Every structure is written in structure tokens, then in C-alpha cells.
Amino acid sequence: MADYAAMYKRLFNSATDAIAILQKAQQDTEEMYMASPEPYIRVLEPKKPEDDE
């Protein structure tokens, strides 16, 4: 007979490890973003049509 308790524990531990890995990756990338310099953003104005009148 299958040892369902052992199977559940292994699945639970693996899922918990996967969540921890994803959380660490998210934290690392958020820290990379916060440490990066501010981007230079320039707002472009649309061209106004020239009046041919």
C-alpha cells in the first residue's frame, strides 16, 4: 500500500521550496530595480499640423 503521508510530506516540502525560490528571485530582482539609476524620460509633443491657409 502506498505511504500517502510520506507522499504528501514530500509534495508539500517541494512546493514550499519552490515558493521560497520564487520569492527569493522576486526579492532579488526588486532590489536590482531599486538599485538601478532613474531612467531619463522625455515627453514628446505631437507635431501640430501646419496651416496652409
N, C-alpha and C positions, 0 to 999 in steps of 0.2 A: 504494500500500500504506500502511496506517495506521502511524503512528510510535508504536509501543507504548511505547517508552522515554519519550517526551515525555508520553504519556497517563498513564503510571504516575507519573512525577515530579509532574505536576500534581495527580493524585488524592492522592498521598502528602503533598504540601505543603499541600493544602487540608484534609486530615484532621488533619494536625499543627497547623495554625492553629486548627481547630475545637476540638481538645483543649485548646490553650493558652487559648482564650477561656473554655471551661467551667471550667478550673482557676482562672483569674483571678476569675471570678464566684463560685466556691465560696470562695476565699480572702477576697474582699471581704465576703461575707455572714457568714463565720465571724468576721471582725474586727468587723462590726456587732454580732453577737451578744455577743461578748466585751466590747464597749464599753457594752452596754446595762445598766441597773441591774438588780439582783436583783429578781425578782418577789415580791410579797407572797403567801405561800401560807398558808392557814388550813385546818387539818384539821377537818372537821365530824364530830361524833359522831352516830351514828344515834339517832333517838328510841327510848327504851325504852317498850315497851307498858305502859300503866298497869294495875295490878292492880285489878280490880273486885270483889275479894273482901272 
